[in-house]
Amino acid sequence: MEYEEEYKQNRTAMKKLKKEGTMILIIFAGCLAMAVWMLVAFFITQNKMILLSSVLGAAAAVTGFFSAYRKDSALAIAAGVLLLATIAVMFFYDGFSVLGVAELAVFGWFAARNFLNIKKYKWLEQQEGFPQFEPKLREYDMEKAQRNIGDTYAAKTEERQKNSTDSMDEL
């Protein structure tokens, strides 16, 4: 029964990952909303730097959203790089701004958490009992496998009965 404690820890970690994953999806949706807002700002000001940061922000939001949804670490890294490029463009355009620092703090933190969550999820996938981590389900599977093994004596007698004939023509 030592696996019950391990299952409990893995189940708790899985719940935490799902909760953080939902939060990350919401944050990347907010990043996409900010990119759309910056696109509107481009149409008002006609400044190409704002358009560039809007496109990079939208690309970062979409790749980040899909990385959190599909649990793909390559997309998470790409989202982080695109997010850093977006923030760099904003700093080069505006210089030091409160919006750039806030975006760096919020979106950068969640991009890093997304990567760490995906790494932890991939580790949990390798553990026994994934994704429910229920000890009763493991016990049921073990009992089912034990029933399928059967008794060796019963298996041999059943095989002999299948292969035997009722007539003694060969003698």
C-alpha positions in Angstrom: 0.0 0.0 0.0 3.0 2.3 -0.3 1.8 3.4 -3.7 -1.3 5.1 -2.1 0.9 8.0 -0.7 2.6 8.4 -4.1 -0.7 8.4 -5.8 -2.0 11.0 -3.4 1.0 13.3 -4.0 0.7 12.8 -7.8 -3.1 13.5 -7.7 -2.5 16.7 -5.7 0.2 17.8 -8.2 -2.1 17.0 -11.1 -4.9 19.2 -9.6 -2.4 22.0 -9.0 -1.2 21.7 -12.6 -4.8 21.8 -14.0 -5.6 24.9 -11.9 -2.4 26.7 -13.0 -3.0 25.6 -16.6 -6.4 27.2 -16.5 -4.9 30.4 -15.1 -2.2 30.4 -17.8 -4.8 30.0 -20.5 -6.7 33.0 -19.1 -3.5 35.1 -19.0 -2.6 34.2 -22.6 -6.1 35.2 -23.6 -5.4 38.5 -21.8 -2.2 38.8 -23.8 -4.1 38.3 -27.0 -6.6 41.0 -25.9 -3.7 43.3 -25.2 -2.3 42.6 -28.7 -5.7 43.5 -30.2 -5.8 46.7 -28.2 -2.3 47.5 -29.6 -3.6 46.8 -33.1 -6.4 49.4 -32.5 -3.7 51.8 -31.3 -1.8 51.2 -34.6 -4.9 52.2 -36.6 -5.2 55.3 -34.5 -1.5 56.4 -34.6 -0.2 54.6 -37.8 3.0 53.8 -36.0 4.8 50.7 -37.4 6.5 49.9 -34.1 3.1 49.5 -32.5 2.0 47.2 -35.3 5.2 45.1 -34.9 4.6 44.7 -31.2 1.0 43.9 -31.8 1.8 41.1 -34.2 4.5 39.7 -32.0 2.2 39.9 -29.0 -0.5 38.1 -30.9 1.9 35.4 -32.0 3.2 35.0 -28.4 -0.3 34.7 -27.1 -1.4 32.2 -29.7 1.6 30.0 -29.3 1.4 30.3 -25.5 -2.2 29.3 -25.5 -1.6 26.3 -27.7 1.4 25.3 -25.6 -0.7 25.3 -22.5 -3.5 23.5 -24.2 -1.4 20.8 -25.9 1.3 20.5 -23.2 4.0 21.2 -25.8 7.3 22.5 -24.4 8.6 23.6 -27.8 5.6 25.9 -28.2 6.1 27.2 -24.7 9.7 28.1 -25.5 8.6 29.8 -28.7 5.9 31.7 -26.8 8.5 32.9 -24.3 10.9 34.1 -27.1 8.1 35.9 -28.9 7.0 37.5 -25.7 10.5 38.7 -25.0 10.7 40.1 -28.5 7.4 41.9 -28.0 8.6 43.4 -24.7 11.9 44.4 -26.4 10.0 46.2 -29.2 7.9 48.0 -26.6 11.0 49.1 -24.6 12.8 50.3 -27.8 9.7 52.3 -28.9 8.6 53.8 -25.6 11.8 53.5 -23.5 11.1 52.7 -19.9 7.3 52.4 -19.5 5.0 51.1 -16.8 3.1 49.0 -19.3 6.3 47.3 -20.5 7.4 46.5 -17.0 3.9 45.2 -16.1 3.8 43.1 -19.3 7.3 41.7 -18.6 6.3 40.8 -15.0 2.9 39.2 -15.7 3.4 37.6 -19.0 7.0 36.6 -18.5 6.1 35.0 -15.2 3.3 33.0 -16.7 5.3 32.0 -19.7 8.0 30.6 -17.4 5.3 28.9 -15.2 3.8 27.4 -18.4 7.1 25.8 -19.3 7.6 24.4 -15.8 4.0 23.1 -15.7 4.5 21.3 -19.0 7.8 19.8 -17.7 6.0 18.5 -14.5 3.0 17.2 -16.6 5.4 15.2 -18.8 6.9 13.7 -15.7 3.5 12.8 -14.3 2.6 11.2 -17.6 5.4 8.7 -17.0 4.1 7.8 -13.5 1.9 4.8 -12.9 -1.8 5.6 -12.5 -1.8 8.6 -14.8 -4.1 10.6 -15.1 -6.4 9.7 -12.2 -3.9 8.4 -9.7 -6.6 6.3 -8.0 -5.4 3.4 -5.8 -8.7 1.6 -6.1 -8.3 1.7 -9.9 -4.8 0.1 -9.6 -6.2 -2.6 -7.3 -9.0 -3.3 -9.7 -6.5 -3.6 -12.6 -4.3 -5.9 -10.6 -7.2 -8.2 -9.7 -8.4 -8.2 -13.3 -4.9 -9.3 -14.4 -4.8 -11.9 -11.8 -8.1 -13.3 -12.9 -6.9 -13.4 -16.5 -3.8 -15.4 -15.5 -5.9 -18.2 -14.1 -4.8 -21.5 -12.5 -2.1 -23.5 -14.4 -3.8 -26.8 -13.6 -7.2 -25.5 -14.9 -5.5 -24.2 -18.1 -3.8 -27.6 -18.8 -7.0 -29.6 -18.2 -8.9 -27.3 -20.5 -6.2 -27.6 -23.2 -6.3 -31.4 -22.9 -10.1 -31.4 -23.2 -9.9 -29.3 -26.4 -7.3 -31.5 -28.0 -8.8 -34.9 -26.9 -11.2 -36.9 -29.0 -14.0 -39.1 -27.7 -13.3 -42.0 -30.0 -10.4 -44.5 -29.8 -10.0 -45.0 -33.6 -6.3 -44.4 -33.5 -5.7 -47.4 -31.2 
